[in-house]
Amino acid sequence: MRSIVAILILIVSSAARSEEIRIEIARGVVKTVNLEEYVAGVVAAEVPPAWPLEALKAQAVAARTFAVAQKVAQGPAARAHLTASVLDQVYRGTSDTAAVRAARETAGEVLTWGAAPIAAYFSASCGGRGESAEAAFNLAPGTTPYIHGGESDDDEHAWTRSVKLDDLTAALRDRIGAAVKGMRVSSRTASGRAKTIALETSAGRKPLPAVELRQLLGYREIPSLLFDVKTDGNTAVFTGRGSGHGVGLCQWGAQKRASRGATYREILAHYYPGAEIRRMY
């Protein structure tokens, strides 16, 4: 009898070897593309092709892993396996030499835990400190043993945003039904990211999950949850670091590591400790 690991290897390898993936490039519009062409297109869309090749190769393996995992999860009958947007990973067709080379030189390589492709999360910048998937996505403990959180990087990516309290009130009206008078971070995750916000409102103090505040205000307005906030008159001033959820591979951190001579395998081992790079075809 085949072991579970052997069966998983067969399933994942079969999905990868078919070398096609179906992408929803617009609402209701699905395009079938070669898997390696897709990986090159993600690399070109997600990171600057002028970056060091080893950083591009790390991104290629992460992107391929994410795609193969989605293909396995969606199944062969799925109309589309992924979208071409930030809901999954950004994709656009490309002939960029560096992106194509990164895909070609890592062709078939997938990050696995056991034999299954991992959830290869990545974001632009972790702001100097990675986040755990459990904390970021409210997952059960142990769901992603290959992403610990707390990994250090020197990609600070500092930012400041000022938001009028009237604009905050408008954005949160349906959620809290009161005027916002002030706010502060009342609890944080282990990595230092905001977890809960204490709102001072016309109806008293109200708690709000920080992830919900970011969703309601918009990801451009609040680039990450690694922030502090204070009230200055009629304005809330957010000061923070990072861009995105900070889970898994941090693209700017990978760029800096590659610039210092790290290989793509070393970069991936840093962000997904314990995961194995397995060539599926």
C-alpha positions in Angstrom: 0.0 0.0 0.0 1.3 3.4 -0.9 2.1 5.7 2.0 0.2 9.0 2.3 3.4 10.9 1.4 3.8 8.9 -1.8 0.2 9.5 -2.8 0.6 13.3 -2.1 3.8 13.3 -4.2 1.9 11.6 -7.1 -1.0 14.1 -6.9 1.2 17.2 -6.7 3.6 16.0 -9.4 0.7 15.2 -11.7 -0.8 18.6 -11.2 2.6 20.3 -11.8 3.6 18.1 -14.8 0.4 19.0 -16.7 2.2 22.4 -17.1 -1.0 24.4 -17.6 -2.9 26.6 -15.2 -6.2 28.5 -15.7 -6.2 32.1 -14.7 -9.2 34.4 -14.3 -7.7 37.6 -15.9 -10.9 39.6 -15.6 -14.4 38.9 -14.3 -15.7 35.9 -16.3 -12.6 35.8 -18.5 -10.4 32.7 -18.0 -7.1 32.1 -19.8 -5.1 28.9 -19.9 -1.3 29.4 -19.8 1.8 27.3 -19.5 2.8 27.1 -15.8 6.3 28.4 -16.3 5.1 31.3 -18.5 2.7 32.0 -15.7 5.5 32.0 -13.1 7.5 34.4 -15.2 4.5 36.7 -15.5 4.0 36.7 -11.7 7.7 37.5 -11.1 7.6 40.4 -13.6 4.4 41.8 -12.0 5.4 41.3 -8.3 9.0 42.5 -8.2 11.2 44.7 -10.3 13.1 42.6 -12.9 16.2 44.7 -12.3 16.6 43.1 -8.8 19.3 40.5 -8.3 18.5 37.2 -10.1 18.6 35.2 -6.8 15.7 37.4 -5.4 13.8 36.8 -8.6 14.4 33.0 -8.4 13.1 33.0 -4.8 10.0 34.8 -5.9 9.6 32.3 -8.8 9.6 29.3 -6.5 7.2 31.0 -4.1 4.9 31.9 -6.9 5.0 28.4 -8.5 4.4 26.8 -5.1 1.3 29.0 -4.5 0.0 28.2 -8.0 0.5 24.4 -7.7 -1.1 24.4 -4.2 -4.2 26.3 -5.6 -4.4 24.0 -8.6 -4.4 20.9 -6.4 -6.9 22.5 -4.0 -9.3 23.6 -6.8 -9.1 20.2 -8.6 -9.0 19.3 -12.3 -12.6 20.4 -13.0 -12.2 24.0 -11.7 -13.1 26.7 -14.2 -10.1 28.7 -12.9 -7.4 27.9 -10.4 -6.4 31.5 -9.6 -7.2 35.2 -10.3 -4.6 37.5 -11.8 -5.0 40.0 -8.9 -3.8 40.6 -5.4 -6.5 38.3 -4.3 -4.1 35.5 -5.2 -0.9 36.8 -6.8 -0.5 39.5 -9.5 0.1 38.2 -13.0 0.6 39.7 -16.4 2.1 38.2 -19.5 5.8 39.0 -20.0 8.8 38.5 -22.2 11.1 40.1 -19.7 14.5 38.4 -19.9 15.2 38.3 -16.2 11.8 37.1 -15.1 11.8 34.4 -17.8 15.3 33.3 -16.7 14.2 33.1 -13.0 11.4 30.8 -14.0 13.5 28.7 -16.3 16.4 28.2 -13.8 13.9 27.0 -11.1 11.6 25.1 -13.4 9.5 22.6 -11.6 10.7 23.5 -8.1 8.0 23.7 -5.4 8.3 24.2 -1.7 6.8 21.3 0.3 6.1 20.2 3.8 6.0 16.5 3.8 5.0 16.1 0.2 2.3 18.8 0.0 3.0 22.2 -1.4 3.1 24.8 1.3 1.0 28.0 1.6 3.8 30.1 0.3 2.6 33.5 1.5 4.6 36.6 0.6 4.3 40.4 0.9 6.2 43.5 -0.2 7.9 44.3 3.1 7.8 42.9 6.6 9.0 46.2 8.1 11.9 44.5 9.8 10.1 41.7 11.5 8.0 38.8 10.0 4.5 37.9 11.2 3.1 34.4 11.8 0.4 33.1 9.5 -1.7 32.1 12.5 -1.7 35.7 13.8 -2.3 37.3 10.4 -5.0 35.1 9.1 -6.5 33.7 12.3 -5.4 30.2 11.6 -5.3 27.3 14.1 -1.9 26.9 15.9 0.4 24.6 13.9 -1.4 25.2 10.5 1.8 26.6 8.9 4.8 25.0 10.8 7.1 26.3 8.1 6.3 30.0 8.8 7.3 31.0 12.4 7.0 34.7 12.3 9.6 36.9 14.1 12.2 36.6 11.4 14.3 39.8 11.2 15.1 41.8 8.1 16.4 45.3 7.5 13.7 46.4 5.1 12.1 49.0 7.4 9.9 50.7 4.7 8.8 53.4 7.1 5.6 55.3 6.5 3.3 57.9 8.0 -0.4 58.5 7.2 -2.7 61.2 8.6 -6.5 60.6 8.5 -9.1 63.1 9.6 -11.4 61.9 12.4 -14.4 62.8 10.3 -13.1 60.5 7.6 -12.6 57.8 10.1 -16.1 58.3 11.3 -17.4 58.0 7.8 -15.4 54.8 7.1 -16.5 53.2 10.3 -20.1 54.4 10.4 -21.7 51.1 9.6 -19.4 49.3 12.0 -19.6 51.4 15.1 -22.4 53.9 14.6 -20.8 56.7 16.4 -18.3 59.6 15.9 -14.6 58.8 16.3 -12.9 61.1 18.8 -9.6 59.3 19.2 -7.9 55.9 19.1 -4.9 53.9 20.3 -3.5 50.4 19.9 -4.7 48.4 22.8 -3.1 45.0 22.0 -0.4 43.6 19.7 0.7 40.3 18.2 4.0 38.7 19.1 5.7 40.5 16.2 4.5 43.9 17.5 1.7 44.4 14.9 -1.5 46.0 16.0 -4.1 43.5 17.0 -6.9 45.5 18.7 -7.7 49.2 18.5 -9.4 51.1 21.3 -11.7 53.7 19.8 -12.8 56.7 21.7 -16.3 57.6 20.3 -19.3 59.7 21.1 -20.9 56.6 22.4 -18.0 55.6 24.6 -15.0 53.3 24.2 -15.3 50.6 21.5 -12.8 47.9 20.6 -12.1 47.1 16.9 -9.8 44.5 15.4 -6.9 46.2 13.7 -7.2 44.0 10.6 -10.8 45.3 10.2 -9.7 48.9 10.6 -7.1 48.4 7.8 -9.7 46.8 5.6 -12.2 49.6 6.1 -9.7 52.4 5.6 -8.0 50.6 2.7 -4.6 49.0 2.3 -3.1 52.0 0.6 -4.1 54.2 3.5 -2.7 51.8 6.1 0.1 49.8 4.4 0.6 47.3 7.2 -0.4 46.5 10.8 3.0 47.3 12.2 2.0 50.8 13.3 1.3 53.1 16.2 -1.4 55.8 16.2 -2.0 59.0 18.1 -4.6 61.7 17.9 -3.4 65.2 17.0 -6.4 67.6 17.2 -9.0 66.3 14.7 -6.5 64.0 13.0 -5.3 60.4 13.6 -1.6 60.1 12.8 -0.4 56.6 11.9 3.3 55.8 11.9 4.4 52.4 10.8 6.8 50.1 8.9 6.3 47.5 6.2 3.8 46.9 3.4 1.4 44.0 3.4 0.8 41.2 5.9 4.4 40.4 6.5 3.9 36.6 6.4 6.4 34.4 4.6 8.8 35.8 2.0 9.3 39.6 2.3 10.2 40.8 -1.2 12.3 43.8 -0.2 14.1 41.6 2.4 14.8 39.0 -0.2 16.2 41.7 -2.5 18.6 42.9 0.3 19.7 39.3 1.1 20.4 38.6 -2.6 22.3 41.9 -2.9 24.5 40.6 0.0 25.2 37.3 -1.9 22.5 35.0 -0.6 21.3 32.3 -3.0 17.6 31.8 -3.6 17.7 28.6 -1.6 19.1 30.4 1.4 16.5 33.1 1.0 13.7 30.6 0.9 15.1 28.7 3.9 15.1 31.9 5.9 11.4 32.7 5.2 10.0 29.1 5.2 12.2 27.3 7.7 12.0 23.5 7.4 10.2 23.5 4.0 11.9 21.4 1.3 12.4 22.5 -2.3 11.2 19.5 -4.4 11.5 19.4 -8.2 8.1 18.1 -9.4 9.0 17.8 -13.0 
